[in-house]
Amino acid sequence: MDYYSKISKSYNELHGEEQIKKLKIIKKEANLKGKILDLGSGTGLAKKFFKNIVCVDPAKKMLNKGDVHAKAEKLPFKDKTFDSILCVTAIHHFDLRKAIPEIKRVSKNNCRYAISILKKAKNFNKIRKILHNNFKLKEIEEEKDLILISE
């Protein structure tokens, strides 16, 4: 995560526009509601689109005051805390063997999911398969990412 710590001050300038484009699609299509967990939140751009959101990122310098410094593989929340889980262009950084059980653990029954996978990620097909094997998701094509949302 050193890369993200190094670019934290210029992250929105470098990647903000493309992330906002994805968040607009997710806002329109995913029906995220209730208490939302944003995994790999970066600078917290999703706060502009969703209320009642908890931003989590392992790169401390990316976080704003009140956000949570943690990894998806070890979430500091009680079981069944969140109504919706959001993850935009970050899942390729996770150890999915540890992150998927944690995501499920903190998800309430009937949790809504919106997860985008970077199409250029070297393990794109593996991530896609793992997500489909663990959650009921439909796909939305986006220029740089494949967006998976709850059916």
Legacy VTK file of the C-alpha trace (Angstrom):
# vtk DataFile Version 3.0
C-alpha trace
ASCII
DATASET POLYDATA
POINTS 151 float
0.000 0.000 0.000
3.036 2.308 -0.111
1.998 3.435 -3.599
-1.322 4.782 -2.310
0.310 6.456 0.675
2.730 8.193 -1.694
0.005 9.455 -4.038
-2.599 10.196 -1.351
-2.523 13.970 -1.843
-2.976 13.693 -5.604
-5.198 10.574 -5.713
-8.412 12.418 -6.598
-6.620 14.333 -9.348
-5.141 11.116 -10.760
-8.097 8.734 -10.366
-11.069 10.741 -9.101
-12.861 11.221 -12.414
-12.851 7.507 -13.292
-13.910 6.531 -9.751
-16.777 9.040 -9.811
-17.954 7.571 -13.121
-18.149 4.110 -11.513
-19.844 5.463 -8.389
-22.536 7.118 -10.525
-23.292 3.762 -12.173
-23.372 2.024 -8.791
-25.615 4.717 -7.285
-28.078 4.270 -10.153
-28.012 0.461 -10.403
-27.089 -1.113 -7.051
-29.782 0.085 -4.621
-27.323 0.294 -1.719
-29.122 1.192 1.479
-28.812 1.300 5.249
-25.375 1.263 6.824
-22.777 0.951 4.031
-19.211 -0.337 4.313
-16.814 1.011 1.658
-13.824 -1.343 1.441
-10.677 0.143 -0.057
-12.354 3.530 0.120
-9.289 5.584 -0.667
-10.067 9.256 -0.128
-13.748 8.584 0.535
-15.247 9.725 -2.771
-18.262 7.473 -2.147
-19.374 9.834 0.647
-20.530 12.205 -2.105
-22.964 9.535 -3.336
-24.082 7.637 -0.232
-25.124 8.547 3.289
-24.390 6.474 6.394
-21.139 5.128 4.946
-18.102 3.803 6.802
-14.886 4.175 4.814
-12.097 1.630 5.360
-8.657 1.618 3.753
-5.274 0.102 4.647
-3.381 3.208 3.414
-3.642 5.534 6.410
-2.662 8.642 4.433
-5.653 8.149 2.112
-8.162 8.368 4.949
-10.067 11.366 6.238
-10.907 12.049 9.868
-13.425 9.496 11.122
-12.520 6.867 8.521
-11.217 3.457 9.617
-7.649 2.283 9.043
-7.990 -1.460 8.420
-7.659 -4.205 5.835
-10.538 -6.142 4.282
-8.936 -9.321 5.606
-9.402 -8.231 9.240
-12.344 -5.899 9.721
-12.811 -4.263 13.149
-16.611 -4.556 13.177
-19.130 -6.790 14.893
-20.883 -9.571 12.996
-23.840 -8.504 10.841
-23.110 -4.765 11.061
-23.687 -3.632 7.457
-26.714 -3.532 5.151
-24.589 -2.871 2.054
-20.981 -3.426 1.014
-19.216 -1.283 -1.582
-15.790 -1.895 -3.075
-14.656 0.166 -6.066
-11.498 -0.895 -7.924
-9.786 -2.274 -4.820
-10.651 -5.965 -4.579
-7.650 -7.045 -6.669
-5.461 -5.944 -3.726
-7.231 -8.249 -1.239
-6.325 -11.753 -0.135
-9.760 -13.123 -1.046
-9.327 -16.288 1.050
-9.396 -14.028 4.113
-11.442 -11.070 2.844
-14.520 -13.002 1.611
-15.218 -14.612 5.021
-14.770 -11.190 6.674
-17.137 -9.522 4.193
-19.728 -12.220 4.847
-19.224 -11.942 8.606
-19.967 -8.198 8.733
-22.868 -8.438 6.241
-26.433 -8.475 7.546
-28.901 -10.928 6.053
-30.004 -9.709 2.595
-26.945 -7.468 2.354
-26.566 -5.565 -0.932
-23.203 -5.688 -2.738
-21.509 -3.489 -5.322
-17.979 -4.552 -6.215
-15.956 -3.449 -9.208
-13.021 -5.406 -10.581
-10.271 -3.737 -12.565
-10.341 -5.435 -15.972
-6.544 -5.135 -16.242
-5.980 -6.958 -12.942
-3.766 -9.985 -13.531
-6.176 -12.169 -11.546
-9.379 -10.643 -13.000
-10.979 -13.962 -14.042
-10.166 -15.621 -10.724
-11.653 -12.713 -8.738
-14.769 -12.704 -10.914
-15.274 -16.430 -10.389
-14.727 -16.225 -6.609
-17.227 -13.371 -6.290
-19.869 -15.210 -8.325
-19.294 -18.356 -6.241
-19.866 -16.436 -3.001
-22.540 -13.870 -3.839
-25.552 -13.605 -6.176
-24.372 -10.884 -8.536
-25.178 -9.489 -11.944
-22.618 -7.776 -14.143
-22.464 -4.287 -15.586
-19.750 -3.460 -18.089
-17.810 -0.257 -17.516
-14.836 1.039 -19.469
-12.088 0.025 -17.020
-13.958 -2.172 -14.531
-16.552 -4.887 -14.427
-19.135 -3.863 -11.848
-20.866 -6.662 -9.958
-24.025 -5.813 -8.033
-26.569 -7.808 -6.049
-29.350 -9.313 -8.129
LINES 1 152
151 0 1 2 3 4 5 6 7 8 9 10 11 12 13 14 15 16 17 18 19 20 21 22 23 24 25 26 27 28 29 30 31 32 33 34 35 36 37 38 39 40 41 42 43 44 45 46 47 48 49 50 51 52 53 54 55 56 57 58 59 60 61 62 63 64 65 66 67 68 69 70 71 72 73 74 75 76 77 78 79 80 81 82 83 84 85 86 87 88 89 90 91 92 93 94 95 96 97 98 99 100 101 102 103 104 105 106 107 108 109 110 111 112 113 114 115 116 117 118 119 120 121 122 123 124 125 126 127 128 129 130 131 132 133 134 135 136 137 138 139 140 141 142 143 144 145 146 147 148 149 150
